[in-house]
Amino acid sequence: MEVEEEVQRIVDEVKELHDSAASFISSSSQQEITLKQKASDADASVRRLQSTLVSDKRLDPKLVEKLEEDLHRARCMLVDGDLSSFLPSKPQGRFVRMFLGPVNVRASRKDIQLKVKEEYNSYRVSVSCLHVASMSIFFNNFFFLSLSMETG
């Protein structure tokens, strides 16, 4: 009888944990959507205010400089801080899109995110080196082939 009760207790505990995890994931994804929207809105506001400061000639130049500095600080927090993963990803170059596809790293801890980005960058460098080497071999062979056709 004791074992049955223990098993039932564990099963109930696991069910509660499962329900809690599902609830957490649901609320977490809802918070993520909210954060994405707020980050995008803040980014758009910073850009709009920067262009307003540049175009508005009625403001005092010293005040404009201070406000631009404040907006620059806010932009740095958005782009370089933890919020950057919630902003829409920047378009990658043609080479990266062609060989690796779009990459957006999001992790809960900053050290994990940095490690993943570091691994991705080293992979990207090795792939680009392989690409350059293969193109070099291709053009080298093409050059020798064209020389042999000219002399032959």
Backbone torsions as a table, in degrees:
resi	resn	phi	psi	omega
1	MET	NA	-38.2	-179.3
2	GLU	-61.8	-42.0	-178.2
3	VAL	-66.2	-40.8	178.4
4	GLU	-60.3	-44.5	179.2
5	GLU	-64.3	-40.5	178.8
6	GLU	-63.0	-45.0	179.0
7	VAL	-62.6	-45.6	180.0
8	GLN	-62.1	-40.1	179.2
9	ARG	-63.6	-43.7	179.6
10	ILE	-65.8	-42.2	178.8
11	VAL	-61.0	-45.1	177.9
12	ASP	-62.9	-40.4	179.3
13	GLU	-63.8	-42.5	178.8
14	VAL	-65.3	-39.9	177.1
15	LYS	-61.0	-43.6	178.3
16	GLU	-63.0	-42.4	178.0
17	LEU	-62.8	-41.2	178.7
18	HIS	-61.8	-46.2	178.6
19	ASP	-63.0	-40.1	178.3
20	SER	-64.5	-42.1	179.5
21	ALA	-64.6	-43.1	178.8
22	ALA	-62.6	-41.6	178.3
23	SER	-65.0	-41.7	179.1
24	PHE	-63.4	-45.0	-179.7
25	ILE	-62.7	-41.4	179.5
26	SER	-63.3	-47.9	-179.9
27	SER	-68.4	-34.2	179.0
28	SER	-65.4	-43.5	179.8
29	SER	-68.3	-34.2	176.9
30	GLN	-66.3	-41.3	177.0
31	GLN	-65.0	-37.2	179.0
32	GLU	-63.2	-43.3	178.6
33	ILE	-61.8	-43.1	178.7
34	THR	-62.9	-44.4	179.3
35	LEU	-63.5	-40.4	178.2
36	LYS	-59.8	-45.0	-179.0
37	GLN	-65.0	-45.4	-179.6
38	LYS	-65.2	-39.5	179.2
39	ALA	-65.4	-42.1	177.8
40	SER	-63.9	-41.7	178.3
41	ASP	-63.6	-43.0	179.5
42	ALA	-64.4	-41.2	178.8
43	ASP	-62.5	-44.2	178.6
44	ALA	-63.9	-39.4	179.0
45	SER	-65.4	-41.6	178.5
46	VAL	-61.9	-45.5	179.4
47	ARG	-62.7	-42.6	-179.7
48	ARG	-63.3	-44.5	-179.8
49	LEU	-66.8	-35.7	177.2
50	GLN	-62.9	-43.6	179.2
51	SER	-69.2	-33.0	176.9
52	THR	-64.7	-42.9	179.4
53	LEU	-63.0	-38.1	-179.7
54	VAL	-69.0	-39.0	-174.3
55	SER	-86.0	-23.4	-176.9
56	ASP	-84.0	107.6	-176.7
57	LYS	-87.7	-6.5	-177.6
58	ARG	-79.3	-17.5	-176.9
59	LEU	-78.7	151.4	177.3
60	ASP	-64.8	132.1	-177.8
61	PRO	-58.1	-36.1	178.6
62	LYS	-67.9	-39.6	177.7
63	LEU	-65.8	-41.4	178.4
64	VAL	-60.3	-43.7	-179.8
65	GLU	-62.0	-43.5	179.3
66	LYS	-64.8	-43.8	-179.7
67	LEU	-65.7	-38.8	176.9
68	GLU	-63.0	-39.3	178.0
69	GLU	-64.1	-42.4	177.9
70	ASP	-63.2	-42.5	178.3
71	LEU	-66.0	-36.5	177.4
72	HIS	-63.4	-41.8	177.5
73	ARG	-62.2	-43.4	179.0
74	ALA	-63.8	-41.2	179.0
75	ARG	-63.6	-40.6	177.9
76	CYS	-62.9	-40.3	177.7
77	MET	-63.6	-37.2	179.0
78	LEU	-68.9	-48.4	-170.9
79	VAL	-82.7	-39.3	-174.7
80	ASP	-99.1	-12.6	-176.6
81	GLY	-90.3	-163.2	-179.0
82	ASP	-66.9	-23.4	-179.7
83	LEU	-71.2	-16.8	-175.2
84	SER	-59.5	-31.0	-179.5
85	SER	-72.6	-14.1	179.3
86	PHE	-94.4	-10.4	176.9
87	LEU	-79.5	154.7	175.6
88	PRO	-59.3	140.6	-175.8
89	SER	-68.3	147.5	178.6
90	LYS	-77.0	146.4	177.5
91	PRO	-67.1	131.3	178.2
92	GLN	-82.2	169.3	178.3
93	GLY	-67.4	166.6	-177.1
94	ARG	-61.7	-41.6	-179.3
95	PHE	-61.6	-46.4	-178.6
96	VAL	-64.6	-44.0	179.1
97	ARG	-62.3	-39.0	-175.8
98	MET	-68.9	-43.9	-174.1
99	PHE	-94.7	-33.4	-173.2
100	LEU	-116.7	-17.6	-177.3
101	GLY	79.3	177.7	-179.4
102	PRO	-70.6	140.5	-178.5
103	VAL	-127.7	126.1	175.4
104	ASN	-137.5	111.7	-175.8
105	VAL	-94.1	125.0	175.7
106	ARG	-133.5	123.4	178.3
107	ALA	-139.8	156.3	-176.6
108	SER	-72.4	-33.0	-179.4
109	ARG	-111.1	141.9	-175.8
110	LYS	-63.4	-38.1	-178.5
111	ASP	-65.5	-36.5	177.3
112	ILE	-67.2	-42.8	179.8
113	GLN	-61.4	-43.9	179.9
114	LEU	-65.7	-37.7	179.2
115	LYS	-65.0	-43.8	179.5
116	VAL	-64.1	-42.4	178.6
117	LYS	-64.1	-39.5	179.1
118	GLU	-63.4	-44.8	178.1
119	GLU	-63.1	-41.3	179.1
120	TYR	-63.1	-44.2	-179.9
121	ASN	-64.0	-39.4	178.2
122	SER	-67.0	-37.8	176.5
123	TYR	-63.6	-43.3	-179.5
124	ARG	-62.6	-40.1	178.7
125	VAL	-64.5	-44.3	-179.1
126	SER	-65.5	-38.9	178.4
127	VAL	-66.0	-40.7	179.5
128	SER	-67.8	-35.3	175.9
129	CYS	-64.1	-42.7	177.3
130	LEU	-62.4	-40.1	179.1
131	HIS	-63.4	-46.4	179.9
132	VAL	-63.5	-42.0	179.8
133	ALA	-63.9	-43.7	-179.4
134	SER	-66.4	-38.5	177.3
135	MET	-66.7	-36.4	177.9
136	SER	-63.4	-45.0	178.5
137	ILE	-63.5	-42.7	179.9
138	PHE	-60.0	-50.6	-178.6
139	PHE	-68.6	-32.7	176.7
140	ASN	-63.8	-47.6	177.9
141	ASN	-63.3	-39.8	178.5
142	PHE	-62.3	-41.8	179.4
143	PHE	-62.3	-47.9	-179.6
144	PHE	-66.7	-35.2	177.1
145	LEU	-64.3	-42.7	179.7
146	SER	-68.2	-34.1	176.4
147	LEU	-66.8	-41.5	-179.2
148	SER	-67.8	-31.2	178.3
149	MET	-72.6	-33.3	179.8
150	GLU	-70.0	-40.3	-177.7
151	THR	-80.8	-23.0	-174.5
152	GLY	-91.8	NA	NA
